[in-house]
Amino acid sequence: MNIKVDEIKKISFQGASGAYSDMACRAVFPGVETVPCNTFEDAFNTVRNGECDLAMIPVDNTIAGRVADVHHLMPDGDLYIIGEYFLPVRHTLLGVKGGKISDLTHVHSHIHAIPQCRKAIKELGLEPHVHADTAGAAAEIAARGVKTHAAIASELAAKIYDLEILRADLQDEDHNTTRFLILALEPEVPIRQENVITSLIFECRNIPAALYKCLGGFATNGLSLSKLESYVDPNFKSAKFYCDIDGHPESTAFKLALEELGFYAADVKFLGAYAAHPFRNSK
């Protein structure tokens, strides 16, 4: 990112303080004030109205898949992607002070966190309850003060809400990782052209093999797609596609691919260009 950390005053996220999105904000922008929001749309709005400089939004998890609410906000969100961050998710089982695992009968967490810990929940014989976010569940457990109820949340949430860590690394898979996007009001295209991701949304024309033809330009110009998501219109007649392309928007290859895309697609929308996170090359 070209943006200077000392220029960032506030960054918003969905969830309560101590959520994994909060952890991602603190990891990328240490010392910057993090602003919790009830919904993803609220987080978008804090950037639109100038209350916050940036928003940190989760889009994919290696176990739970895509975050559907976010993908429906992105096409018309009026914000630009200026960076990405991959956060390894290490769930902890949190209970009230003095509580033990043997006391538990219920567990509370986010709709994505619960299936990420399915094996442990089944092993412990706990009844799961869905909450808007992991940290919010932790806050409720702290407020209840009942030893039979626990939350699945982060170590940060344990510190914030003064809860006991009853078990660490509760997640079923060690590869459990969430990808976050950093959103701003204006785009920031990297100066260098290596290791850059460009995100677009386009609508296929209603013609045979439209998607094949839309993507052909990327193939013939040697550009790989690391992500492709579809949005079906209300009449199921045409579709919009969100894609992440491994390439710089100002490179010759990308310009040629975009020119070919224009023959078969309508309403091509640029969502941002940003440096690929080192996590992509870590395996």
C-alpha positions in Angstrom: 0.0 0.0 0.0 1.1 3.5 -0.8 -0.8 4.9 2.2 1.3 5.9 5.2 0.3 4.3 8.5 0.8 7.6 10.4 -1.9 9.1 8.1 -4.5 6.6 9.2 -6.5 7.6 12.3 -9.4 5.2 12.3 -10.2 1.8 10.7 -13.6 0.2 11.0 -14.6 -3.5 11.1 -17.8 -5.6 11.6 -18.2 -7.0 15.0 -17.4 -6.2 18.6 -14.0 -5.3 20.0 -11.8 -8.4 20.0 -13.3 -9.9 16.8 -10.9 -11.5 14.3 -11.5 -8.5 12.1 -10.3 -6.3 14.9 -7.2 -8.5 15.2 -6.5 -8.0 11.5 -6.8 -4.2 11.8 -4.3 -4.2 14.7 -1.9 -6.5 12.8 -1.8 -4.3 9.7 -2.2 -0.9 11.3 -0.7 -1.2 14.9 -1.6 1.8 17.0 -4.5 2.9 14.8 -7.9 3.3 16.5 -10.2 0.4 15.5 -14.0 1.1 15.3 -16.5 -1.7 15.8 -19.6 -1.8 13.7 -22.8 -3.8 14.0 -23.0 -4.7 10.3 -20.7 -4.9 7.2 -22.8 -2.1 5.7 -22.2 0.1 8.7 -18.4 -0.5 8.3 -18.7 0.6 4.6 -20.6 3.7 5.6 -18.0 4.8 8.1 -15.6 5.2 5.2 -18.1 6.7 2.9 -19.1 9.4 5.4 -15.5 10.1 6.4 -15.8 8.8 10.0 -13.0 6.3 9.3 -10.2 6.3 6.9 -10.4 2.6 6.0 -12.4 -0.6 6.6 -11.1 -4.1 7.1 -13.6 -6.7 5.7 -13.4 -10.5 5.6 -14.2 -12.1 2.2 -13.1 -15.7 2.3 -12.2 -18.5 4.8 -10.4 -21.7 3.9 -13.1 -23.8 5.8 -16.3 -21.8 5.8 -15.9 -20.4 2.2 -16.9 -16.9 1.1 -18.6 -14.3 3.3 -21.8 -13.9 1.4 -23.0 -10.6 2.9 -19.7 -8.8 1.8 -19.9 -10.1 -1.8 -23.3 -8.6 -2.2 -22.0 -5.2 -0.9 -18.9 -5.0 -3.1 -20.6 -4.4 -6.5 -22.3 -1.2 -5.3 -20.2 -0.4 -2.3 -18.4 2.7 -3.9 -15.2 1.8 -2.1 -11.9 0.6 -3.5 -9.6 -2.3 -2.5 -6.2 -1.0 -1.6 -4.8 -4.1 0.2 -5.3 -7.6 1.4 -4.4 -9.5 4.5 -4.4 -13.2 5.4 -5.1 -14.0 9.1 -4.5 -17.5 10.5 -7.5 -18.1 12.7 -6.8 -19.8 16.0 -10.1 -20.3 17.9 -10.2 -20.5 21.7 -12.9 -21.8 24.0 -13.7 -19.1 26.5 -15.6 -19.4 29.8 -16.1 -17.4 32.9 -13.4 -17.1 35.5 -13.3 -20.3 37.6 -15.2 -22.3 35.0 -14.1 -25.7 33.6 -14.7 -27.6 30.4 -16.7 -30.2 32.4 -19.2 -27.5 33.5 -20.1 -26.6 29.9 -23.4 -27.5 28.1 -23.7 -24.6 25.6 -21.3 -22.7 23.2 -21.8 -19.4 21.5 -20.1 -18.0 18.4 -20.4 -16.6 14.8 -22.1 -18.7 12.1 -18.8 -19.3 10.4 -16.8 -20.1 13.6 -19.1 -22.8 14.7 -18.6 -25.1 11.7 -14.8 -24.4 11.9 -14.9 -26.1 15.3 -17.5 -28.8 14.6 -15.4 -31.8 15.8 -14.5 -30.2 19.2 -18.2 -29.1 19.7 -19.3 -32.6 19.0 -16.6 -34.2 21.2 -17.6 -31.9 24.2 -21.3 -32.5 23.6 -22.1 -28.8 23.5 -25.3 -27.1 22.1 -24.2 -24.4 19.6 -25.8 -20.9 19.5 -25.2 -18.5 16.6 -24.2 -14.9 17.2 -23.5 -11.9 15.0 -19.8 -12.2 15.7 -17.3 -14.1 17.9 -16.4 -11.2 20.1 -20.0 -10.3 20.7 -20.6 -13.9 21.9 -17.6 -13.5 24.2 -19.1 -10.3 25.6 -22.4 -12.0 26.3 -20.7 -14.9 28.1 -18.9 -12.4 30.3 -22.1 -10.6 31.0 -24.0 -13.8 31.8 -21.4 -15.1 34.2 -22.7 -18.6 33.9 -20.2 -21.5 34.0 -22.4 -23.7 31.7 -22.0 -21.3 28.7 -18.9 -20.7 26.7 -17.9 -18.8 23.6 -15.6 -19.5 20.7 -13.5 -16.4 20.0 -10.0 -15.0 20.0 -7.4 -14.6 22.6 -7.8 -10.9 22.2 -11.5 -11.3 23.2 -10.5 -13.2 26.3 -8.3 -10.3 27.4 -10.9 -7.6 26.6 -13.8 -9.4 28.4 -11.7 -11.0 31.2 -12.6 -14.6 30.3 -10.8 -17.9 31.0 -9.2 -19.8 28.0 -10.5 -23.3 28.6 -9.0 -24.7 25.4 -6.7 -23.2 22.7 -6.6 -24.2 19.0 -10.2 -25.4 19.0 -10.4 -25.2 15.1 -10.7 -28.5 13.2 -8.1 -27.6 10.7 -4.7 -26.0 11.1 -4.9 -24.2 7.7 -7.9 -22.2 9.0 -7.2 -18.8 7.4 -9.4 -15.8 6.6 -8.6 -13.4 3.8 -9.4 -9.7 4.5 -9.7 -6.8 2.1 -8.7 -3.2 3.1 -11.2 -0.7 1.6 -10.7 3.0 1.0 -12.7 5.9 -0.6 -10.1 6.3 -3.4 -8.0 3.7 -5.2 -4.2 3.3 -4.7 -2.6 1.6 -7.7 0.8 0.2 -6.8 3.7 1.8 -8.7 5.6 -1.4 -9.3 3.9 -4.0 -11.6 5.1 -7.2 -10.0 3.0 -9.3 -7.6 -0.2 -7.1 -8.1 -3.8 -8.2 -7.8 -6.5 -6.3 -9.8 -10.1 -6.8 -8.9 -13.0 -6.2 -11.3 -16.7 -6.7 -11.6 -18.3 -7.2 -15.0 -21.6 -8.3 -16.5 -21.7 -10.8 -19.3 -23.7 -10.0 -22.4 -26.6 -12.4 -22.9 -25.0 -14.3 -25.7 -23.8 -18.0 -26.0 -20.5 -18.7 -24.4 -20.3 -15.2 -23.0 -18.2 -16.0 -19.9 -15.8 -18.1 -22.0 -15.3 -15.2 -24.4 -15.0 -12.7 -21.5 -12.2 -14.7 -19.9 -10.4 -15.6 -23.1 -8.5 -12.3 -23.2 -6.9 -13.0 -19.8 -5.8 -16.5 -21.0 -4.3 -15.3 -24.3 -2.4 -12.6 -22.5 -1.0 -14.9 -19.9 -3.0 -13.5 -16.9 -4.2 -15.9 -14.2 -7.4 -15.5 -12.2 -7.1 -16.3 -8.5 -10.8 -15.8 -7.8 -14.1 -15.8 -9.8 -17.5 -15.3 -8.2 -20.9 -14.9 -9.8 -23.9 -12.8 -9.0 -27.2 -13.9 -10.7 -29.7 -11.1 -11.7 -33.3 -11.3 -10.3 -34.5 -12.8 -13.6 -31.8 -15.4 -13.9 -31.0 -14.2 -17.4 -27.6 -12.7 -17.0 -24.9 -12.6 -14.4 -22.2 -10.3 -12.9 -18.8 -11.7 -12.1 -16.3 -10.6 -9.5 -12.7 -11.6 -10.3 -9.2 -11.2 -8.9 -6.6 -11.1 -11.7 -2.9 -11.7 -11.1 -1.7 -8.6 -13.0 -1.2 -4.8 -12.9 -4.0 -2.8 -14.6 -1.4 -0.6 -16.4 0.6 -3.5 -17.9 0.3 -4.1 -21.7 -1.0 -7.7 -21.1 -3.8 -6.4 -18.8 -4.8 -3.6 -21.2 -5.1 -6.0 -24.1 -7.2 -8.4 -22.0 -9.4 -5.6 -20.9 -9.9 -4.5 -24.5 -11.0 -8.0 -25.4 -13.3 -8.2 -22.3 -15.1 -5.1 -23.5 -16.3 -6.9 -26.6 -18.3 -9.5 -24.6 -19.0 -7.7 -21.2 -21.0 -4.7 -20.1 -20.5 -2.5 -17.1 -16.9 -3.4 -16.3 -16.1 -1.8 -12.9 -12.6 -1.4 -11.4 -12.6 -2.3 -7.7 -8.9 -1.8 -7.1 -5.3 -2.9 -7.6 -3.1 -3.8 -4.7 0.0 -5.7 -3.8 -0.4 -9.4 -3.4 0.1 -10.4 0.3 3.2 -12.6 1.0 0.9 -15.4 2.3 0.1 -16.3 -1.3 3.7 -17.5 -1.7 4.1 -19.0 1.7 3.1 -22.6 0.9 
